[in-house]
Amino acid sequence: MHNILRCKTIAPLLLSVLLLLVSGCSQKQLNSTKNTSAKPRIVSLAPSLTEMIFAIGAGDQLVGRTTACDWPAAAARVPVIGAFGRPSLELLAAIHPDLVIDVDLADEEMGKKISALGIKRETVSCKSPDDIPEVLRKLGKLTAHTREADSLALSISNGLATFKQKAQNLKKKKTVYLEIWNDPFWTGGKGSYTSALIAYAGGQNIGDVVQKDYFEISQEWVIKKNPDVIACMYMAKESTAADNVINRPGWSSITAVKSHQVYDRFDNSLFLRPGPRVLEGIAHLYRTIYPDEKPVQ
């Protein structure tokens, strides 16, 4: 009788302990699930996105990148899963990330195949410096780094506003020819990212007469436009790109050549890649166009 009473007394106690343990385990599992969903494992299919993801403190969530994702240095530790806009489906299936983010796939059918693997996909458009703050905020929400993303977005918005005001205060804007490539000759038109950078840096892009992002031109067209500044965005194989421009037949009459305002050796990731270093790129371009002006504060 005594043993029966003792069992009746102990049983509820053991049940309570078991319920507590189960509850504790369930809570841990819930927290674990919550943490996993709050910080998804991500694959970036564009170097601009990789830069922004690192800039908002979410770099440790990257489990895949492209061969073009070369900034910051820490990106080199992230496994490569393909080329820019061309991921390997086999590698994606093997690591099975929670989220794939791209700006523009080389083949839109690839996007459908990614979704067919059961992987969530987000496409982010960033064609102008003005788009960067909003893209940062979106990435902040996707990676659970909203505070860091909002802070950086605000800083960039304020910086862009400062450059815009500085450009508006210039009495005369210099005309700029941005030579993106020289064989054949290519430059940026009114809809290009580079044209927007030139505008923020207080310049007037000679390519704005064409309503295209990027287009092919002739040497005669550049000579006729007679730009005040020439910036070469590529590396020459033998001599410098600037020297090549200066020595081209017929180019000696161009104002930029006569005033020795022909430049090269630019970091293309600053000028051709929308990203968190946009203000640094604009500042560099401003100093290039107006070397005698005081730097933007």
Secondary structure, 3 states (H helix, E strand, C coil): CHHHHHHHHHHHHHHHHHHHHHHHHHHHHHHHHHHHHHCCCEEECCHHHHHHHHHCCCHHHEEEECCCCCCCHHHHHCCECEECCEECHHHHHHHCCCEEEECCCCCHHHHHHHHHCCCEEEECCCCCHHHHHHHHHHHHHHHCCHHHHHHHHHHHHHHHHHHHHHHHCCCCCEEEEEECEECCEEEECCCCHHHHHHHHCCEEEHHHHCCCCEEECCHHHHHHHCCCEEEECCCCCCCCHHHHHHCCCCHHHCHHHHCCCEECCCCHHHHCCCCCCHHHHHHHHHHHHCCCCCCCC
